[in-house]
Amino acid sequence: MSLVLYGHPLASFCQKVLIALYENATPFENRLVDLSDEVSRANLFRFWPIGKMPLLRDEARDSTIPETTIIIEYLDHYYSGPTRLLPLEIDRALQVRLWDRFFDQYVQVPMQTIVSHRRRPEGTADEIEVAACRATLTTAYAMIEKQLGESSWVTGEAFTMADCAAAPALFYAETLVPFCEEQPKLRAYYNRLLARSSFARALEEARPYFRFYPYQEKLPARLRDAAE
């Protein structure tokens, strides 16, 4: 198998890359990383000493590709399939890159910060930082609602890398700061993402691990029941 993905199915950034792989039925080995296991940890760190997941190895090209956006662009170029995740036309490509970064920076990052504070010992969470992250998510939701307009996906009628970023980001963020009634387009978009077969597959693979998510009681019912 030429492509090997190092990651964990519970991790939102890993799900982002899995969606891209599943969209085009790209053959790859999914190698689960357990950072508490010395051998598993070493297998990741020997290729990428930073130790962040996911990480893609292309053995055929002897290439190591870190960072989700770079991984998806790499796949789109060297292992392209029927779903073009980054448009060839430059203005459309820039829009996709913009919203990809938007979901990573203004949905994923504040979401993960809130979760990390939940995992701290009781009484040690920085409530000011948590409040700021919740405010960022609220602002981001309003911007997404406006961006969607009448489109099916966040940059138009084609499913792209930006939607790969959106799916896991919104999935976890919605358990922390729910969408409001004034955001019907965001809610409908979220439901389309949940129904997308590539993301549904990634969520199914994460099911056994949802019990480790500190807000599991706020997950969609079918996944929450599996986690209990």
Salt bridges, closest charged atoms under 4 A:
GLU23 OE2 - ARG196 NE 2.87
GLU29 OE2 - ARG31 NH2 2.90
GLU59 OE1 - ARG57 NH2 3.06
ASP62 OD1 - ARG57 NH2 3.03
GLU73 OE2 - ARG97 NE 2.92
ASP76 OD2 - ARG84 NH1 3.31
ASP100 OD1 - LYS16 NZ 2.77
ASP100 OD2 - ARG101 NH1 3.36
ASP104 OD2 - LYS16 NZ 2.80
ASP104 OD2 - ARG101 NH1 2.73
GLU129 OE1 - HIS117 NE2 2.79
GLU150 OE2 - LYS185 NZ 3.40
GLU174 OE2 - ARG187 NH2 3.01
GLU204 OE2 - ARG207 NH1 3.29
GLU204 OE2 - ARG222 NH1 3.39
GLU205 OE2 - ARG201 NE 3.56
